[in-house]
Amino acid sequence: MNVNDRGNKKWSAMTLPEHVVELKKLRKEVSLQQKPTIDEQQFQEFNFRLALAQKDNLLVEVSYYQDGEIKSVKAI
């Protein structure tokens, strides 16, 4: 490797703002996850655990799907 070679740095000046926007959009689309499927038994288990947590005032972390991402929220 040449000591004066700057690698990707020399090409970054040639990137147009439109390319940057499209690259960010493409990265986001690639990182999107598919919506998970929950069967009836899992649904009943979630309800049971939430009812127990509500009865005993326990901290619960719930993960949910929204816009291609899995998000989490904690609550009592």
C-alpha positions in Angstrom: 0.0 0.0 0.0 1.3 3.4 -0.9 1.9 5.7 2.0 0.3 8.6 0.2 -2.9 6.6 -0.7 -5.8 8.0 1.3 -8.1 5.1 0.5 -11.8 6.1 0.7 -11.1 9.6 1.8 -10.1 10.7 -1.7 -13.4 9.5 -3.1 -15.7 11.1 -0.5 -15.4 14.5 -2.0 -17.0 13.2 -5.2 -20.2 12.0 -3.3 -23.2 14.2 -4.1 -25.7 15.0 -1.4 -28.4 13.1 -3.3 -26.2 10.0 -3.1 -25.8 10.4 0.6 -29.6 10.6 1.1 -30.1 7.5 -1.1 -27.4 5.6 0.6 -28.9 6.3 4.1 -32.4 5.3 2.8 -30.9 2.1 1.3 -29.2 1.2 4.6 -32.4 1.7 6.5 -34.3 -0.5 4.1 -31.7 -3.3 4.4 -31.8 -3.1 8.2 -35.7 -3.4 8.3 -36.9 -6.6 10.0 -39.9 -8.6 9.0 -42.9 -8.5 11.3 -42.8 -11.5 13.6 -45.8 -13.8 13.8 -47.3 -14.7 17.2 -49.5 -17.8 17.5 -52.4 -18.1 19.9 -50.4 -19.9 22.6 -47.7 -17.2 22.7 -50.4 -14.5 22.8 -52.0 -16.3 25.9 -48.6 -16.6 27.6 -48.0 -12.8 27.1 -51.4 -12.0 28.5 -50.7 -14.3 31.5 -47.3 -12.7 32.2 -48.7 -9.2 31.9 -51.6 -10.0 34.3 -49.1 -11.4 36.9 -46.8 -8.3 36.5 -49.8 -6.0 36.9 -51.0 -7.8 40.0 -47.6 -7.8 41.7 -46.5 -4.3 40.4 -43.5 -5.7 38.6 -41.3 -3.9 36.0 -42.1 -5.2 32.5 -40.2 -4.7 29.3 -42.4 -5.1 26.2 -40.9 -5.4 22.7 -43.1 -4.5 19.8 -42.9 -4.1 16.0 -43.3 -0.8 14.4 -42.3 0.4 10.9 -39.8 -2.4 10.3 -38.1 -2.1 13.7 -38.4 -3.9 17.0 -38.8 -1.3 19.7 -38.9 -1.8 23.5 -40.6 0.0 26.4 -40.3 -0.6 30.1 -43.2 0.1 32.5 -44.6 -0.9 35.9 
